Amino acid sequence: MFDCQSCGACCSYSADWPRFSTEDDEQLDRIPEKFVSADLSGMRCDGVRCSALTGEVGKHTACGIYDIRPDVCRACMPGGDDCLMARAAHGLAVS
């Protein structure tokens, strides 16, 4: 029901959300340095927006590192609790 490429709310919800936790060193080494936070704890954000997100939230978005995105990003499923929370924060439909 929810299309991530016309949303992007989860990638623009919180600077504290895209944190590394279960990735191994090999996974992390594949993420370009320009997208990693200075303290190496997660993705670099511009405000609350992940620096790898392109496009306009709620219109058309894409992940600039989709194939190598962190596990936390992979775990956020369309229509799941995290998705709905982020959509509601952006004023997007949740049902």
Secondary structure, DSSP 8 states (H G I E B T S, - for coil): ---GGG--GGGGS-TTSSB-SS--HHHHHHS-GGGB-TTSSBB-EETTEETTEEEETTTEEEETTGGG--HHHHH--TTSHHHHHHHHHTT----
